[in-house]
Amino acid sequence: MSIFDSPDEYYMQQALREARAAAAEDEVPIGAVIVCGDRIVARAHNQTERLHDVTAHAEMLAFTAASEAFGAKYLPDCTLYVTVEPCPMCAGAAGWTQVGRIVYGAADPKRGFSLLTGPMLHPKTTVVGGVLADECAALMKEYFNSKRKQ
């Protein structure tokens, strides 16, 4: 992790790898990793097209994988790293998992959970936004610009 300014940047780079995998599969390029301690316990990227499932967001798939890895539905000692601010559905799932921390890259001014009022997350969950935001946002812009040209 020495080439990164912080562990958050290192793990966000891992989420960006997942986002690039999504883009390579012609999915909206959002990636997520879940970290507990210093270990990645789950990796996922959007698969809504592949699975024909509007709920197959990177966060949702990562929560499922992490819960399976731990054999438990609660993840209070884990951090979710996701390249774009979670939508309300994923924020609601984060609340149900009681994930301890959420770190996201780019804000989502159209569909991000921060647009809504009222508690969505578990009261003990902390949120950090803007980690590698420019890189995360650029991936999204590139993807949607390529779609507009088609």
C-alpha positions in Angstrom: 0.0 0.0 0.0 3.0 2.3 0.1 2.4 4.0 -3.3 -1.0 5.2 -2.0 -1.6 8.1 0.3 -4.0 6.0 2.5 -5.5 2.6 2.8 -8.7 4.2 1.5 -7.0 5.0 -1.7 -5.6 1.5 -2.0 -9.0 -0.2 -1.5 -10.7 2.3 -3.8 -8.2 1.3 -6.5 -9.4 -2.3 -5.9 -13.0 -1.1 -6.4 -11.9 0.7 -9.6 -10.6 -2.6 -10.9 -14.0 -4.1 -10.4 -15.6 -1.0 -12.1 -13.3 -1.5 -15.1 -14.4 -5.2 -15.2 -18.0 -4.0 -15.4 -17.2 -1.6 -18.2 -15.5 -4.5 -20.1 -18.7 -6.4 -19.8 -20.8 -3.4 -21.0 -22.2 -2.8 -17.6 -22.4 0.5 -15.8 -18.9 0.8 -14.4 -19.4 0.6 -10.7 -17.2 -1.6 -8.5 -17.2 -2.5 -4.9 -15.0 -4.2 -2.3 -15.7 -5.0 1.3 -12.8 -5.0 3.7 -12.6 -6.3 7.2 -9.4 -5.7 9.1 -6.8 -5.5 6.3 -8.4 -8.2 4.2 -10.7 -7.9 1.2 -13.6 -10.3 1.9 -15.8 -9.5 -1.1 -15.4 -8.0 -4.6 -18.2 -7.3 -7.1 -19.2 -5.1 -10.0 -22.5 -4.2 -11.5 -24.1 -7.2 -13.3 -27.6 -5.9 -14.0 -27.3 -6.7 -17.7 -25.7 -10.1 -17.4 -28.1 -11.3 -14.7 -31.2 -9.4 -16.1 -31.7 -8.1 -12.5 -32.1 -4.5 -11.7 -30.9 -5.2 -8.1 -27.6 -6.7 -9.2 -25.6 -3.6 -8.2 -22.0 -3.9 -7.2 -22.8 -3.1 -3.5 -25.7 -5.7 -3.3 -23.5 -8.4 -4.8 -20.6 -7.5 -2.5 -22.9 -7.6 0.6 -24.1 -11.0 -0.4 -20.6 -12.3 -0.9 -19.3 -10.8 2.4 -22.2 -12.2 4.3 -21.6 -15.6 2.8 -17.9 -15.4 3.7 -18.7 -14.7 7.3 -21.8 -16.8 7.6 -23.6 -13.8 9.1 -25.9 -11.0 7.8 -24.3 -8.2 9.8 -21.0 -6.5 8.8 -20.4 -4.0 11.6 -16.6 -4.4 11.5 -16.4 -4.0 7.7 -15.9 -1.1 5.2 -17.7 -0.9 1.9 -15.6 0.8 -0.8 -17.6 1.7 -3.9 -16.6 3.8 -6.8 -19.9 5.8 -6.9 -22.1 7.0 -4.1 -24.7 4.2 -3.3 -28.2 4.6 -4.6 -31.1 4.5 -2.0 -31.5 0.7 -2.6 -27.9 0.0 -1.8 -27.8 2.4 1.1 -30.9 0.7 2.5 -29.1 -2.7 2.2 -26.0 -1.1 3.9 -28.3 -0.1 6.7 -29.6 -3.6 7.1 -26.1 -5.1 7.0 -25.0 -2.6 9.7 -21.8 -2.1 7.7 -19.4 0.0 9.9 -18.1 2.3 7.2 -18.9 3.4 3.6 -16.2 5.0 1.5 -17.2 6.1 -2.0 -15.5 7.8 -4.9 -17.7 10.0 -7.1 -20.9 11.6 -5.8 -24.1 10.7 -7.7 -26.1 14.0 -7.9 -29.0 12.3 -9.7 -29.5 9.1 -7.8 -27.3 9.0 -4.8 -28.7 8.3 -1.3 -27.5 11.6 0.1 -30.3 13.3 -1.9 -32.9 11.7 0.4 -33.7 12.9 3.9 -34.1 10.7 6.9 -31.9 7.9 8.2 -31.1 5.1 5.7 -27.8 3.9 7.2 -27.2 2.3 10.6 -26.6 5.0 13.2 -23.1 3.9 13.8 -22.1 3.8 10.1 -19.6 6.5 9.1 -19.4 7.8 5.5 -16.4 9.2 3.6 -17.0 10.5 0.1 -14.6 11.8 -2.6 -11.9 9.2 -2.4 -10.3 9.1 -5.9 -13.4 10.9 -7.0 -12.0 12.3 -10.3 -10.8 8.8 -11.4 -14.2 7.3 -10.4 -16.2 10.0 -12.2 -14.0 9.8 -15.3 -14.8 6.2 -15.7 -18.6 6.9 -15.5 -18.3 9.8 -17.9 -16.3 7.8 -20.4 -18.9 4.9 -20.3 -21.9 7.2 -20.8 -20.3 9.3 -23.5 -19.6 6.1 -25.4 -23.2 5.1 -25.1 -24.4 8.4 -26.4 -22.2 8.0 -29.5 -23.8 4.7 -30.4 
